[in-house]
Amino acid sequence: MSRGQQLFRRFGVITVIAVYMLILVGGIVRSTGSGMGCPDWPKCFGQYIPPTHVSQLPENYKEIFAEKRRQKNVQLASFLQRLGYREKAEKILHDPTILIEQDFHPLKTWIEYINRLIGALIGIFILITAFGSLAYWKTDVTIPVLAWCSVFLVLFQAWIGAFVVSTNLIGWMVTLHMILALLLVSLLLYTLMRSYQGVFSPIDVQNVKRINGLFVICLIFSVIQIVLGTQVREKIDVVANLAISRNKWVESVGMVFYIHRSFSLLVLILNGYLVYELLKNSRQNTVLLKWSSALGVIIVIEIVSGAIMAYFAIPAFMQPLHLWLANIMFGVQFVILMITNYENFFLKQTIQHNLRKNA
């Protein structure tokens, strides 16, 4: 193995961790209500370094940035209409709440600005990872191809992020933003795992088809649960703006909260059964045992954090942690899926690639 390949692996791990830290910071932004702390993108109040006091802004700053967001929304609506989503396009153009501007709040502005700085740093990390992946160009071209796909996905995510701001954090845009984050994590994990060929040994897993079926179900249900969580988060934002007492937020959120809470029990049962099947059918492989145990612990902590939110008036510090754990759970599930199917995911593809190369 070359030194370039070793550096790629190490920096790839750092990049994945950094992406998860960005997800945590994004949760903090939402829990503090700072998502619209900067009413424009990529600048903040039209500046590369945002203001610290309202006196640094023009008196009609709300009208100025509302108009800028309106212009961007016209572009988004046109794009949606071409895709056939006319109803969503019309709502974006004619919903008056979308263009409501918040009063300048220096703390919220700087929380959102720091979030953007960290996002830009993560983008640089992913770009460096993509350049590092070129060390595999001659041995496994799929690795650099996927690494550069992650760069383009980050650029697309940033483009979507601009519309998340312009639409005033409209629910389905926030959900799309989160799903793209999960896709980015999956792409990075697969690329990184593929670079570890020769390090891991194939794991003898019995009943692998049944376990794979369980994996698919668990991953789908995890994504659904995360989407439900973003909808709960959206409802909480609405309730918080109504000046309702915090201890009444849960009952004010409505049915979506109770669906989300009940769904968590199903997620717990499915993943618990998955862990049981893995340990039973993998002959107690050390690597799989560690990852499966980690999944079990994360799920329990996630359920406990959800219970704390339900019974203790949704404490602000717990909201980003709850979302972060859900994303980590998804990532761990994906890693275990790759470990369980390591031979099919990686080794056979490499053998076929080498055969084609030498033909």
C-alpha angles and dihedrals in degrees: 000000000000124000089244090059091048091051090049091055094048095045090043090060090049090050094052091049090048092052089054090050089053090053089053092049089049089055090052089052091054096043092052093047091241098130091107094038086116111041094198138044142258089000122050114235086343092301135104088221110038124230123263097207135036090237087073090065129073116260092248095047092130093058092044096054094037088058092048090052091047091055092050090048090054088058091049093048091051090051092049092049090055088053091051098253095126096152093055090045092053092049092052091050098045108028104107093199091066092069096046108127122214123227113261110270114181096204094050091044093054094043090056092042092053088048089056093047090053089047090053090049091051088051089056090048091053091047090052089048090053092052090047090053089067086081085077096050094108098037103039115001091185090074097061091040091055092041091056090045086060089055091054090045090055090051090050090048090053090050090052089047090061090058092045086063096041092052092050094248094305108195103245092046091054089049091050089049090054094047090052089052090055090048091051092050091049092049093049093046093050092048092048093045091050090057090060094069109141092027098075121054120220110268119228102230119175122214088019094164092058091045091050089052089053090049092054092049093047093048092048092048091047091054091047090050092050090049090050087050092055089051090051088049090052092051091048090054089054094046092047090057091054092067091239116161110267093235088062097050095096095055090043094053090067135204097338090069093053091046089051091048094047091045089057090066090055090049089050093050094046095047092043089055090046092054090048092052092047094052092044096049103036099066090242095293108193097226094046091044091056095047094044091049089049090052091051092050093047092050092051092049090047091053091047091050089051091050090051089053092048098047103031101052097265100290110219095231091057097054099073091040091053093051092044093053090051090055092046089050090055091049093049090049089053093049092050090049090054093046092049092049096033094130094049096039099048120000098054092045091051092049091050090047092052092047091053090046093052096041 
